[in-house]
Amino acid sequence: MERHRIGIVIPAFNEAATIVSVVSIACKYGMPIVVDDGSSDNTGKLAMVAGATVVRLDVNCGYDQALNAGFERADELKCVHVVTMDADGQHDPEVLASFIQALNEGADIVIGTRNHRQRLAEDIFAWVASVRWGIRDPLCGMKAYRISLYRELGHFDSYYSIGTELAIYAAKSGKNVVQLPVETRDRIDKSRFGRRVSANIRLLRALWYGINIYN
């Protein structure tokens, strides 16, 4: 598929240290759409110089709103496929090829399965999601979607799902879900999700809403 039909949405908050390398590799596979989520550093400027389309949010709106904004821009650009990936360099961008291939072969959504997770709440979320919806690692930031799936639901996220709602919707709706391994690297700075206790609370709250909405 032509590169301009694939939008690669990269939410970024103060990721100046890694954004250039992530965008540079993503450019080989599609159109990087970096959502600069109110960064106080040069994340947006560096991303633009590296070749990305940049969506600037004036204040830090959070991960889910950044992804919402990225999907909206991908839809405006008439992308057929949308890939999401993190800006912190933890995901190897070279695996984009296998995700895009899976979509070309008929997958409606491709979900990455990481080799390790960082928090207890992620393990709990993954266990529940595997039992309820067959999704082994719903919180992996690397996923790929047909834009038609996003249009069918009408949004990417409606309840601060930490990037999981569209994946859960797809599984519940009987879509063709493919899950592929993704190796993760260590961050060079702190996570955007903040302290351990508060991050776990946010993740468990997202799981609670997901269970109640997609039971």
Backbone as numpy.savetxt, mean C-alpha at the origin, in Angstrom:
# Nx Ny Nz CAx CAy CAz Cx Cy Cz
1.89 -4.95 -20.29 1.05 -3.75 -20.29 1.92 -2.51 -20.29
1.44 -1.45 -20.99 2.22 -0.23 -21.07 2.45 0.37 -19.69
3.64 0.93 -19.52 4.04 1.49 -18.24 3.05 2.55 -17.74
2.50 3.37 -18.64 1.63 4.46 -18.20 0.26 3.97 -17.73
-0.03 2.68 -17.91 -1.31 2.13 -17.43 -1.20 1.59 -16.01
0.01 1.63 -15.44 0.24 1.08 -14.10 0.64 2.21 -13.16
-0.20 2.51 -12.18 0.12 3.52 -11.19 0.73 2.86 -9.96
1.87 3.39 -9.51 2.53 2.85 -8.33 2.42 3.90 -7.23
1.48 3.68 -6.31 1.16 4.67 -5.27 2.08 4.45 -4.07
2.78 5.52 -3.70 3.78 5.45 -2.63 3.47 6.54 -1.60
2.80 6.21 -0.51 2.57 7.22 0.54 3.89 7.50 1.24
4.17 8.78 1.50 5.47 9.13 2.07 5.35 10.27 3.07
5.92 10.06 4.23 5.98 11.10 5.26 7.41 11.19 5.77
8.09 12.27 5.40 9.48 12.49 5.81 10.37 11.30 5.43
10.34 10.95 4.16 11.13 9.83 3.66 12.21 10.29 2.68
12.80 11.46 2.94 13.81 12.00 2.04 15.01 11.07 1.88
15.31 10.28 2.90 16.49 9.42 2.86 16.35 8.28 1.86
15.12 7.87 1.56 14.93 6.67 0.73 14.10 6.90 -0.53
13.39 8.02 -0.62 12.39 8.18 -1.68 12.99 8.15 -3.08
14.18 8.69 -3.26 14.77 8.72 -4.60 15.06 7.31 -5.11
15.64 6.47 -4.27 15.95 5.10 -4.71 14.68 4.31 -4.99
13.65 4.50 -4.17 12.38 3.78 -4.37 11.72 4.22 -5.67
11.65 5.52 -5.90 11.02 6.04 -7.12 11.80 5.63 -8.36
13.11 5.69 -8.28 13.94 5.39 -9.45 13.70 3.97 -9.96
13.57 3.02 -9.05 13.30 1.64 -9.47 11.85 1.49 -9.90
10.93 2.13 -9.19 9.51 2.03 -9.54 9.25 2.55 -10.95
10.03 3.53 -11.38 9.85 4.11 -12.72 10.00 3.06 -13.83
10.72 2.00 -13.56 10.93 0.97 -14.58 9.66 0.16 -14.83
8.73 0.19 -13.88 7.56 -0.68 -13.96 6.24 0.05 -14.16
6.20 1.32 -13.86 4.95 2.06 -13.99 5.17 3.53 -13.69
4.09 4.23 -13.40 4.13 5.65 -13.06 4.11 5.81 -11.55
5.22 6.17 -10.93 5.20 6.38 -9.48 4.33 7.59 -9.13
3.43 7.41 -8.19 2.58 8.49 -7.68 2.90 8.60 -6.19
3.73 9.56 -5.85 4.13 9.75 -4.47 3.17 10.71 -3.79
2.57 10.27 -2.70 1.69 11.14 -1.92 2.50 11.68 -0.75
2.89 12.93 -0.86 3.68 13.59 0.18 2.72 14.01 1.28
2.72 13.23 2.34 1.71 13.37 3.39 2.14 14.42 4.43
2.24 15.67 3.99 2.57 16.76 4.90 3.99 16.70 5.43
4.93 16.19 4.64 6.31 16.07 5.09 6.92 17.44 5.39
7.81 17.45 6.38 8.54 18.68 6.71 9.92 18.69 6.09
10.30 17.63 5.39 11.59 17.59 4.70 11.36 17.73 3.19
12.32 17.31 2.39 12.24 17.50 0.93 11.70 16.27 0.20
10.91 15.47 0.88 10.40 14.24 0.26 9.74 14.51 -1.08
8.81 15.45 -1.14 8.07 15.73 -2.38 8.96 16.22 -3.50
9.84 17.14 -3.20 10.74 17.69 -4.23 11.66 16.62 -4.78
12.22 15.81 -3.90 13.12 14.75 -4.35 12.38 13.72 -5.19
11.15 13.39 -4.80 10.36 12.43 -5.56 10.07 12.96 -6.97
9.76 14.23 -7.07 9.46 14.83 -8.37 10.69 14.81 -9.27
11.83 15.16 -8.72 13.08 15.14 -9.49 13.40 13.73 -9.96
13.08 12.74 -9.13 13.35 11.34 -9.48 12.40 10.79 -10.53
11.31 11.53 -10.83 10.41 11.11 -11.89 9.00 10.77 -11.48
8.63 11.07 -10.24 7.29 10.74 -9.76 6.30 11.86 -10.00
5.03 11.49 -10.16 3.93 12.43 -10.01 3.71 12.60 -8.51
3.65 13.82 -8.04 3.56 14.06 -6.60 2.21 14.67 -6.25
1.53 14.06 -5.31 0.31 14.61 -4.72 0.69 15.14 -3.34
0.50 16.42 -3.14 0.93 17.04 -1.88 -0.26 17.26 -0.96
-0.19 16.69 0.25 -1.17 16.96 1.29 -0.55 18.00 2.23
-1.24 19.09 2.46 -0.65 20.20 3.21 -0.36 19.86 4.67
-1.16 18.95 5.23 -0.92 18.50 6.60 -0.83 16.99 6.60
-0.24 16.43 7.64 -0.11 14.99 7.75 -1.49 14.38 8.04
-2.04 13.68 7.04 -3.38 13.11 7.15 -3.38 11.64 7.54
-2.23 10.99 7.49 -2.15 9.60 7.85 -2.12 8.67 6.66
-1.72 7.44 6.93 -1.47 6.43 5.90 -2.68 6.19 5.00
-3.84 5.99 5.60 -5.02 5.66 4.80 -5.47 6.80 3.90
-5.45 8.02 4.43 -5.84 9.15 3.60 -4.84 9.38 2.48
-3.57 9.12 2.75 -2.56 9.24 1.69 -2.83 8.23 0.58
-3.18 7.01 0.95 -3.50 6.01 -0.05 -4.78 6.36 -0.81
-5.78 6.89 -0.11 -6.98 7.36 -0.79 -6.64 8.38 -1.86
-5.79 9.35 -1.50 -5.40 10.40 -2.45 -4.64 9.82 -3.63
-3.80 8.83 -3.37 -3.04 8.20 -4.44 -3.93 7.44 -5.41
-4.92 6.73 -4.88 -5.85 6.00 -5.75 -6.69 6.97 -6.58
-7.10 8.06 -5.99 -7.86 9.06 -6.74 -7.05 9.58 -7.92
-5.76 9.86 -7.70 -4.93 10.35 -8.79 -4.71 9.26 -9.84
-4.51 8.03 -9.42 -4.34 6.94 -10.38 -5.59 6.77 -11.24
-6.75 6.93 -10.63 -8.01 6.84 -11.37 -8.12 8.00 -12.37
-7.75 9.20 -11.93 -7.76 10.35 -12.83 -6.83 10.15 -14.02
-5.70 9.48 -13.79 -4.72 9.24 -14.84 -5.08 8.03 -15.70
-6.24 7.42 -15.42 -6.77 6.30 -16.20 -5.86 5.07 -16.13
-5.29 4.85 -14.97 -4.49 3.64 -14.77 -5.41 2.42 -14.76
-4.91 1.31 -15.24 -5.66 0.06 -15.23 -5.31 -0.76 -13.99
-4.06 -0.70 -13.60 -3.58 -1.39 -12.40 -2.98 -0.38 -11.44
-3.10 -0.65 -10.15 -2.49 0.20 -9.13 -1.73 -0.68 -8.15
-0.48 -0.33 -7.94 0.35 -1.02 -6.96 0.61 -0.06 -5.80
0.54 -0.55 -4.58 0.92 0.27 -3.43 2.20 -0.30 -2.83
3.08 0.59 -2.42 4.30 0.15 -1.75 4.78 1.26 -0.83
5.58 0.89 0.15 6.05 1.86 1.13 7.25 2.63 0.61
7.44 3.82 1.17 8.52 4.70 0.74 9.79 4.54 1.55
9.76 3.69 2.56 10.88 3.61 3.50 11.98 2.66 3.08
11.85 2.04 1.92 12.89 1.14 1.43 12.82 -0.25 2.00
11.80 -0.57 2.80 11.69 -1.91 3.37 11.28 -2.95 2.34
10.52 -2.54 1.34 10.12 -3.46 0.28 11.12 -3.39 -0.86
11.49 -4.53 -1.40 12.37 -4.58 -2.57 11.54 -4.22 -3.80
11.78 -3.06 -4.42 10.95 -2.67 -5.57 11.05 -3.61 -6.75
12.10 -4.42 -6.79 12.26 -5.32 -7.93 11.17 -6.39 -7.97
10.45 -6.62 -6.86 9.37 -7.62 -6.88 8.13 -7.08 -7.58
8.15 -5.80 -7.95 7.02 -5.23 -8.69 6.71 -6.04 -9.94
7.73 -6.56 -10.59 7.53 -7.31 -11.83 6.61 -8.51 -11.61
6.81 -9.24 -10.52 5.99 -10.42 -10.27 4.56 -10.05 -9.90
4.38 -8.93 -9.21 3.04 -8.47 -8.86 2.26 -8.07 -10.12
2.92 -7.33 -10.99 2.26 -6.90 -12.23 1.96 -8.10 -13.12
2.86 -9.06 -13.17 2.63 -10.27 -13.96 1.39 -11.01 -13.46
1.24 -11.09 -12.14 0.08 -11.79 -11.58 -1.22 -11.11 -11.99
-1.23 -9.77 -12.01 -2.42 -9.05 -12.48 -2.67 -9.35 -13.96
-1.62 -9.34 -14.75 -1.77 -9.62 -16.19 -2.28 -11.03 -16.44
-2.03 -11.93 -15.49 -2.47 -13.32 -15.64 -3.85 -13.57 -15.04
-4.52 -12.50 -14.57 -5.91 -12.65 -14.14 -6.23 -12.36 -12.70
-5.23 -12.05 -11.88 -5.52 -11.72 -10.48 -6.28 -10.40 -10.40
-7.21 -10.32 -9.47 -7.87 -9.04 -9.18 -7.08 -8.23 -8.17
-6.39 -8.93 -7.28 -5.56 -8.29 -6.27 -4.40 -9.22 -5.94
-3.24 -8.61 -5.72 -2.06 -9.37 -5.32 -1.61 -8.80 -3.97
-1.45 -9.67 -2.98 -1.11 -9.24 -1.63 0.25 -9.81 -1.25
1.14 -8.94 -0.80 2.45 -9.40 -0.36 2.37 -10.11 0.97
3.23 -11.10 1.14 3.35 -11.82 2.40 4.79 -11.66 2.88
4.97 -10.90 3.93 6.32 -10.58 4.42 6.96 -11.76 5.13
8.28 -11.76 5.15 9.01 -12.81 5.84 9.07 -12.59 7.35
8.79 -11.38 7.80 8.66 -11.13 9.24 7.82 -9.89 9.47
7.16 -9.84 10.63 6.34 -8.69 11.01 6.93 -8.05 12.25
6.54 -6.80 12.53 7.21 -6.02 13.55 6.50 -6.01 14.91
5.18 -6.24 14.94 4.42 -6.01 16.17 3.50 -7.19 16.48
3.19 -7.35 17.74 2.26 -8.39 18.18 0.90 -8.22 17.51
0.42 -6.97 17.42 -0.90 -6.73 16.82 -0.92 -7.15 15.36
0.20 -7.06 14.66 0.25 -7.52 13.27 0.06 -9.02 13.19
0.65 -9.75 14.13 0.48 -11.20 14.16 -0.97 -11.57 14.45
-1.59 -10.85 15.38 -3.00 -11.10 15.70 -3.88 -10.79 14.49
-3.64 -9.64 13.86 -4.40 -9.23 12.68 -4.26 -10.30 11.59
-3.03 -10.76 11.37 -2.78 -11.74 10.32 -3.49 -13.07 10.60
-3.48 -13.50 11.87 -4.14 -14.75 12.22 -5.64 -14.67 11.98
-6.25 -13.57 12.44 -7.69 -13.40 12.26 -8.03 -13.31 10.77
-7.25 -12.53 10.02 -7.52 -12.34 8.59 -7.36 -13.65 7.83
-6.40 -14.48 8.24 -6.21 -15.76 7.57 -7.40 -16.68 7.80
-7.90 -16.69 9.03 -9.04 -17.54 9.37 -10.32 -17.04 8.71
-10.56 -15.74 8.77 -11.83 -15.18 8.29 -11.87 -14.98 6.78
-10.77 -14.47 6.21 -10.79 -14.07 4.80 -9.73 -14.73 3.94
-8.89 -15.58 4.53 -7.87 -16.26 3.76 -6.70 -15.39 3.37
-6.51 -14.26 4.07 -5.42 -13.33 3.77 -4.33 -13.51 4.82
-3.16 -13.93 4.38 -2.11 -14.30 5.33 -1.38 -13.10 5.94
-1.28 -11.99 5.20 -0.55 -10.82 5.72 -1.23 -9.54 5.23
-2.40 -9.24 5.76 -3.19 -8.11 5.25 -2.52 -6.76 5.43
-1.58 -6.63 6.36 -0.97 -5.34 6.65 0.29 -5.08 5.83
0.67 -6.00 4.99 1.80 -5.74 4.10 1.46 -4.56 3.19
2.36 -3.58 3.14 2.08 -2.38 2.35 2.20 -2.58 0.86
2.77 -3.70 0.44 2.90 -3.95 -1.00 1.75 -4.82 -1.47
0.88 -4.20 -2.24 -0.26 -4.89 -2.83 -0.46 -4.35 -4.25
-1.18 -5.08 -5.07 -1.47 -4.63 -6.43 -2.93 -4.93 -6.74
-3.58 -4.01 -7.42 -5.03 -4.10 -7.64 -5.39 -3.76 -9.09
-6.46 -4.36 -9.55 -7.13 -3.82 -10.74 -7.90 -2.58 -10.30
-7.82 -1.52 -11.07 -8.51 -0.28 -10.70 -10.01 -0.52 -10.67
-10.49 -1.51 -11.41 -11.93 -1.82 -11.41 -12.40 -2.25 -10.03
-11.54 -2.87 -9.24 -11.89 -3.28 -7.89 -12.14 -2.05 -7.02
-11.26 -1.07 -7.14 -11.41 0.20 -6.42 -12.70 0.91 -6.84
-12.99 0.93 -8.12 -14.21 1.59 -8.60 -15.46 0.86 -8.12
-15.38 -0.45 -8.03 -16.53 -1.24 -7.58 -16.89 -0.93 -6.13
-15.89 -0.84 -5.27 -16.15 -0.51 -3.87 -16.50 0.96 -3.71
-15.90 1.81 -4.53 -16.19 3.24 -4.49 -15.21 4.05 -3.68
-14.25 3.39 -3.04 -13.22 4.07 -2.27 -12.13 3.06 -1.94
-11.01 3.56 -1.46 -9.96 2.66 -1.01 -10.13 2.31 0.46
-10.42 3.30 1.26 -10.54 3.10 2.70 -11.62 4.01 3.25
-12.43 3.48 4.17 -13.50 4.28 4.77 -13.45 4.30 6.29
-12.53 3.51 6.90 -12.57 3.43 8.36 -11.16 3.35 8.99
-10.15 3.92 8.31 -8.77 3.86 8.82 -8.35 2.41 9.03
-8.38 1.66 7.94 -8.14 0.22 7.98 -6.67 -0.15 7.92
-5.78 0.83 7.90 -4.33 0.61 7.73 -4.08 -0.12 6.41
-4.78 0.32 5.39 -4.55 -0.21 4.04 -5.10 -1.59 3.78
-6.10 -2.03 4.56 -6.58 -3.41 4.41 -8.00 -3.53 3.86
-8.77 -2.46 3.85 -10.19 -2.60 3.52 -10.43 -3.15 2.13
-9.75 -2.63 1.13 -10.00 -3.08 -0.24 -9.60 -4.55 -0.41
-8.55 -4.97 0.28 -8.14 -6.37 0.22 -9.19 -7.27 0.86
-9.70 -6.86 2.02 -10.74 -7.65 2.70 -12.00 -7.71 1.85
-12.38 -6.57 1.26 -13.54 -6.53 0.38 -13.37 -7.51 -0.78
-12.18 -7.52 -1.38 -11.93 -8.41 -2.51 -12.09 -9.87 -2.11
-11.51 -10.23 -0.96 -11.60 -11.62 -0.51 -13.04 -12.01 -0.20
-13.78 -11.10 0.48 -15.17 -11.39 0.82 -16.05 -11.48 -0.42
-15.67 -10.80 -1.48 -16.47 -10.77 -2.71 -16.12 -11.89 -3.67
-15.20 -12.75 -3.29 -14.85 -13.87 -4.14 -13.96 -13.52 -5.31
-13.23 -12.44 -5.20 -12.32 -12.04 -6.27 -11.11 -12.98 -6.30
-10.39 -12.90 -7.40 -9.19 -13.72 -7.56 -8.03 -13.08 -6.79
-7.71 -13.64 -5.63 -6.69 -13.10 -4.74 -5.44 -13.96 -4.85
-4.33 -13.32 -5.20 -3.03 -14.00 -5.27 -2.14 -13.43 -4.18
-1.40 -14.29 -3.49 -0.51 -13.85 -2.42 0.92 -14.27 -2.75
1.84 -13.30 -2.74 3.22 -13.55 -3.13 4.18 -13.13 -2.02
5.29 -13.84 -1.86 6.25 -13.48 -0.81 6.97 -12.16 -1.09
7.21 -11.41 -0.02 7.95 -10.15 -0.10 8.96 -10.13 1.04
10.23 -10.00 0.70 11.24 -9.86 1.75 11.29 -8.41 2.22
11.41 -8.23 3.51 11.46 -6.87 4.06 12.84 -6.60 4.65
13.25 -5.33 4.50 14.52 -4.89 5.05 14.24 -4.04 6.28
15.25 -3.85 7.10 15.11 -3.01 8.28 15.03 -1.54 7.87
14.19 -0.78 8.58 14.13 0.66 8.38 15.41 1.31 8.88
15.76 2.45 8.26 16.92 3.19 8.73 16.50 4.26 9.74
15.19 4.45 9.95 14.72 5.41 10.94 13.45 4.85 11.58
12.74 5.67 12.34 11.58 5.17 13.05 10.37 5.03 12.15
9.45 4.14 12.54 8.24 3.90 11.77 7.28 5.08 11.86
6.53 5.29 10.79 5.54 6.36 10.78 4.37 6.05 11.72
4.23 4.79 12.15 3.11 4.42 13.02 3.40 4.70 14.49
4.59 5.18 14.79 4.84 5.68 16.12 5.18 4.61 17.15
4.91 4.92 18.41 5.31 4.08 19.51 4.62 2.73 19.48
5.24 1.77 20.14 4.76 0.39 20.08 3.33 0.25 20.59
3.02 0.82 21.76 1.69 0.66 22.34 0.64 1.32 21.47
0.86 2.57 21.07 -0.13 3.29 20.26 -0.31 2.63 18.90
0.77 2.12 18.32 0.67 1.45 17.02 -0.16 0.18 17.14
0.06 -0.60 18.18 -0.72 -1.83 18.38 -2.20 -1.53 18.56
-2.51 -0.45 19.29 -3.90 -0.06 19.50 -4.56 0.30 18.17
-3.85 1.06 17.34 -4.39 1.44 16.02 -4.66 0.22 15.16
-3.74 -0.72 15.18 -3.90 -1.92 14.37 -5.08 -2.77 14.84
-5.21 -2.93 16.14 -6.32 -3.73 16.67 -7.66 -3.05 16.46
-7.67 -1.72 16.51 -8.90 -0.99 16.22 -9.32 -1.20 14.77
-8.34 -1.16 13.85 -8.65 -1.40 12.44 -9.19 -2.81 12.23
-8.63 -3.78 12.93 -9.11 -5.15 12.84 -10.56 -5.25 13.34
-10.85 -4.59 14.44 -12.20 -4.62 15.02 -13.23 -4.08 14.02
-12.90 -2.93 13.40 -13.82 -2.39 12.40 -13.98 -3.32 11.21
-12.87 -3.90 10.77 -12.94 -4.82 9.64 -13.83 -6.00 9.91
-13.71 -6.57 11.10 -14.54 -7.72 11.46 -16.02 -7.33 11.45
-16.33 -6.16 11.98 -17.72 -5.74 12.07 -18.32 -5.36 10.70
-17.50 -4.82 9.82 -18.01 -4.39 8.51 -18.04 -5.55 7.53
-17.01 -6.42 7.60 -16.90 -7.53 6.63 -16.95 -8.87 7.37
-18.00 -9.03 8.20 -18.12 -10.27 8.98 -18.68 -11.41 8.14
